[in-house]
Amino acid sequence: MGKLVRQMVDGDEVLAEWDRSDLASVEAAEREYRRWLDRGDYVAVRSDDGAHYEPLSGDRLPVDAEQVILTTAMGGG
C-alpha cells in the first residue's frame, strides 16, 4: 500500500493511498499527485524506508513507492 502525503508543520496529511493491484486507487492517487504538483509550489520525494529520500521529477506517481511526500519547494541560491 502506497501513501501520498503532504508535509505540514504539525505532521503529515495523507492525501491518497493506493494499492498497485487496484487500478482505481492508483488513478485517483495519480490525479491527486498531479493536482498538487500543478500548483507549482510543491516538490515531491519518495521514500521506501522512511529514512532515505529521493527527489522525483515529472508528473508520474511512482506507484511502487511506499511513500511519496509533497513538500514546499525550498528557496536558495
CYANA upper distance limits for C-alpha pairs under 8 A (distance plus 0.5 A):
  1 MET  CA     17 GLU  CA      7.29
  1 MET  CA     18 TRP  CA      6.13
  1 MET  CA     19 ASP  CA      5.30
  1 MET  CA     20 ARG  CA      7.75
  1 MET  CA     66 GLU  CA      7.14
  2 GLY  CA     17 GLU  CA      6.00
  2 GLY  CA     18 TRP  CA      5.67
  2 GLY  CA     19 ASP  CA      6.86
  2 GLY  CA     20 ARG  CA      8.47
  2 GLY  CA     63 VAL  CA      7.44
  2 GLY  CA     64 ASP  CA      7.90
  2 GLY  CA     65 ALA  CA      6.66
  2 GLY  CA     66 GLU  CA      5.01
  2 GLY  CA     67 GLN  CA      6.04
  2 GLY  CA     68 VAL  CA      8.31
  3 LYS  CA     14 VAL  CA      7.42
  3 LYS  CA     15 LEU  CA      8.13
  3 LYS  CA     16 ALA  CA      6.35
  3 LYS  CA     17 GLU  CA      4.94
  3 LYS  CA     18 TRP  CA      7.02
  3 LYS  CA     66 GLU  CA      6.82
  3 LYS  CA     67 GLN  CA      5.28
  3 LYS  CA     68 VAL  CA      6.74
  4 LEU  CA     14 VAL  CA      6.54
  4 LEU  CA     15 LEU  CA      5.98
  4 LEU  CA     16 ALA  CA      5.56
  4 LEU  CA     17 GLU  CA      6.67
  4 LEU  CA     29 ALA  CA      7.71
  4 LEU  CA     33 TYR  CA      7.87
  4 LEU  CA     67 GLN  CA      6.44
  4 LEU  CA     68 VAL  CA      5.37
  4 LEU  CA     69 ILE  CA      6.49
  4 LEU  CA     70 LEU  CA      8.02
  5 VAL  CA     12 ASP  CA      6.54
  5 VAL  CA     13 GLU  CA      5.86
  5 VAL  CA     14 VAL  CA      4.87
  5 VAL  CA     15 LEU  CA      5.79
  5 VAL  CA     16 ALA  CA      7.57
  5 VAL  CA     67 GLN  CA      7.89
  5 VAL  CA     68 VAL  CA      6.81
  5 VAL  CA     69 ILE  CA      5.48
  5 VAL  CA     70 LEU  CA      6.61
  6 ARG  CA     12 ASP  CA      6.08
  6 ARG  CA     13 GLU  CA      5.63
  6 ARG  CA     14 VAL  CA      7.00
  6 ARG  CA     15 LEU  CA      7.29
  6 ARG  CA     69 ILE  CA      6.22
  6 ARG  CA     70 LEU  CA      5.14
  6 ARG  CA     71 THR  CA      6.55
  7 GLN  CA     11 GLY  CA      7.01
  7 GLN  CA     12 ASP  CA      5.13
  7 GLN  CA     13 GLU  CA      7.03
  7 GLN  CA     69 ILE  CA      7.04
  7 GLN  CA     70 LEU  CA      6.54
  7 GLN  CA     71 THR  CA      5.78
  8 MET  CA     12 ASP  CA      5.83
  8 MET  CA     13 GLU  CA      7.40
  8 MET  CA     71 THR  CA      8.28
 15 LEU  CA     29 ALA  CA      8.49
 15 LEU  CA     32 GLU  CA      7.79
 16 ALA  CA     28 ALA  CA      8.08
 16 ALA  CA     29 ALA  CA      5.85
 16 ALA  CA     32 GLU  CA      7.65
 17 GLU  CA     25 SER  CA      7.53
 17 GLU  CA     29 ALA  CA      7.04
 18 TRP  CA     22 ASP  CA      7.70
 18 TRP  CA     25 SER  CA      5.32
 18 TRP  CA     26 VAL  CA      5.76
 18 TRP  CA     29 ALA  CA      6.95
 18 TRP  CA     63 VAL  CA      8.32
 19 ASP  CA     23 LEU  CA      8.29
 19 ASP  CA     25 SER  CA      6.89
 19 ASP  CA     26 VAL  CA      7.12
 20 ARG  CA     25 SER  CA      8.42
 20 ARG  CA     26 VAL  CA      6.91
 20 ARG  CA     63 VAL  CA      6.90
 20 ARG  CA     64 ASP  CA      7.76
 22 ASP  CA     26 VAL  CA      6.94
 23 LEU  CA     27 GLU  CA      6.60
 24 ALA  CA     28 ALA  CA      6.67
 25 SER  CA     29 ALA  CA      6.63
 26 VAL  CA     30 GLU  CA      6.61
 26 VAL  CA     63 VAL  CA      7.59
 27 GLU  CA     31 ARG  CA      6.73
 28 ALA  CA     32 GLU  CA      6.82
 29 ALA  CA     33 TYR  CA      6.55
 29 ALA  CA     61 LEU  CA      8.24
 30 GLU  CA     34 ARG  CA      6.69
 30 GLU  CA     60 ARG  CA      7.47
 30 GLU  CA     61 LEU  CA      6.08
 31 ARG  CA     35 ARG  CA      6.55
 32 GLU  CA     36 TRP  CA      6.91
 33 TYR  CA     37 LEU  CA      6.84
 33 TYR  CA     59 ASP  CA      8.18
 33 TYR  CA     61 LEU  CA      7.15
 34 ARG  CA     38 ASP  CA      6.35
 34 ARG  CA     59 ASP  CA      6.41
 34 ARG  CA     60 ARG  CA      8.24
 35 ARG  CA     39 ARG  CA      7.30
 36 TRP  CA     40 GLY  CA      8.14
 36 TRP  CA     42 TYR  CA      7.19
 36 TRP  CA     70 LEU  CA      8.37
 37 LEU  CA     41 ASP  CA      7.79
 37 LEU  CA     42 TYR  CA      6.17
 37 LEU  CA     43 VAL  CA      7.17
 37 LEU  CA     44 ALA  CA      8.43
 37 LEU  CA     59 ASP  CA      7.95
 41 ASP  CA     72 THR  CA      6.22
 41 ASP  CA     73 ALA  CA      6.31
 42 TYR  CA     70 LEU  CA      6.53
 42 TYR  CA     71 THR  CA      5.86
 42 TYR  CA     72 THR  CA      4.95
 42 TYR  CA     73 ALA  CA      5.86
 43 VAL  CA     55 PRO  CA      8.49
 43 VAL  CA     56 LEU  CA      8.15
 43 VAL  CA     70 LEU  CA      6.13
 43 VAL  CA     71 THR  CA      6.09
 43 VAL  CA     72 THR  CA      6.63
 43 VAL  CA     73 ALA  CA      6.10
 44 ALA  CA     55 PRO  CA      6.67
 44 ALA  CA     56 LEU  CA      6.00
 44 ALA  CA     57 SER  CA      8.08
 44 ALA  CA     68 VAL  CA      7.10
 44 ALA  CA     69 ILE  CA      5.99
 44 ALA  CA     70 LEU  CA      5.08
 44 ALA  CA     71 THR  CA      6.88
 45 VAL  CA     53 TYR  CA      6.45
 45 VAL  CA     54 GLU  CA      5.74
 45 VAL  CA     55 PRO  CA      4.81
 45 VAL  CA     56 LEU  CA      5.77
 45 VAL  CA     68 VAL  CA      6.23
 45 VAL  CA     69 ILE  CA      5.82
 45 VAL  CA     70 LEU  CA      7.23
 46 ARG  CA     53 TYR  CA      6.02
 46 ARG  CA     54 GLU  CA      5.75
 46 ARG  CA     55 PRO  CA      7.01
 46 ARG  CA     56 LEU  CA      7.34
 46 ARG  CA     65 ALA  CA      6.95
 46 ARG  CA     66 GLU  CA      8.21
 46 ARG  CA     67 GLN  CA      6.29
 46 ARG  CA     68 VAL  CA      4.93
 46 ARG  CA     69 ILE  CA      6.66
 47 SER  CA     51 ALA  CA      7.63
 47 SER  CA     52 HIS  CA      6.37
 47 SER  CA     53 TYR  CA      5.35
 47 SER  CA     54 GLU  CA      7.08
 47 SER  CA     65 ALA  CA      7.23
 47 SER  CA     66 GLU  CA      6.96
 47 SER  CA     67 GLN  CA      5.86
 47 SER  CA     68 VAL  CA      6.88
 47 SER  CA     69 ILE  CA      8.29
 48 ASP  CA     52 HIS  CA      7.87
 48 ASP  CA     53 TYR  CA      8.36
 48 ASP  CA     65 ALA  CA      6.42
 48 ASP  CA     66 GLU  CA      5.51
 48 ASP  CA     67 GLN  CA      6.79
 49 ASP  CA     66 GLU  CA      8.24
 62 PRO  CA     68 VAL  CA      8.45
